[in-house]
């Protein structure tokens, strides 16, 4: 994710938390690997992206 966004990997948690607070993404545990999360874009996140 850090590579795709061109940011340092230490910046990812803060960016994710901001997107979660703004209801732009949804975080769910990955059922196959409980150490990981699945992130999905919410309707609100889609609206922000389109503008």
Buried (B, 14 or more C-beta within 10 A) or exposed (E): EEEEEEEEEEEEEEBBEEBBEEEBBBEEEEEEEEEEEEBEEBEBBEEBEEE
